[in-house]
């Protein structure tokens, strides 16, 4: 097992990465000082596979577990689903001495985390990410929230978990599509923060696609260390943390315009990164060869790189609703070569026209 720690004073916590971690959930939560009821929030895809193990472990450690299922899919990361979770928590009598466990991918983690941040003005929660995307990105760093019809993640809070348990065994049951989508977030870290990671992904693409456990353990830990380094310096995204939005500004717009049904998050990010690399080339931040290396790696990983056909005015409107829009200008993250980053100030209309 590998452990990556995020140092945030009283809000510090560990990310544990390894195999067979689910059966030790109860002991890990007890060691963290959690107590009382444990409301396990999951979905109908993940719960039949892993909820039994987590619930049994919590019960064996003396907790009183409660399983709450929410629908599976980004289109259900809504206020209506959140209200249903609140209802279940209230009906069960969950109080401030209890905690929430998020068992699932990014949607479950984001929504369960936001429920924890807002229920009774905040109760502890534990992240147990079961997708690659969640293990390397969304479960770490405290971003929680729900979507709005006008934009992704427009409603949310920064609220750190008490613990993250990334069990690599759960990646074996992940669909091919969602596994490859998670690789997009891994590529992101390499492209703007770690050239060595990017080059390793290029060299070991086939092993990565075969889900080699040893390689995945190293890659997940590397991504978590990179994110921890960023979050420790800029927890609330007032500066450096914006670099993690590489590929996301356009990616979120494509997701929103597709009603969160046409593209899964990682696919949208892959397209957004391909666009960002071309915009970076045009701005003089990288060469055509560096752009082509990114696009080539994404294609070898089976990810889309071509933007969906979208009317420019609709794309402009979606970008204008981005939460990073300030006075009509976006701080758009570009790659500086491979392994570095730059910020380009651009209007939503110009960005829409550029892709």
Buried (B, 14 or more C-beta within 10 A) or exposed (E): BBEBEBEBEEBEBBBBBBBEBBEBBBEBBBEBEBBBBBBBBBBEBBBEBBBEBBBBBBEEBEBBBBBBBBBBEBBBBBEEBBEBBBEBBEEBEBEEEBBBBBBBBBBBBBBBBBBBBBBEEEBBBBBBBBBBBBBBBBBBBBBBBBBBEEBBBBBBBBBBBBBBBBBBBBBEEBEEEBBBBBBBBBBBBBBBBBBEBBBBBBEBBEEBBEBBBEBBBBBBBBBBBBBBBBBBEBBEBEEBBBBBBBBBBBBBBBBBBBEBEEBBBBBBBBBBBBBBBBBBBBBEBBEEEBBEBBBEBBEBBBBBBEBEEBEEEEBBBBBBBBBBBEEEEBBBBBBBBBBBBBBBEBBBBBBBEBB
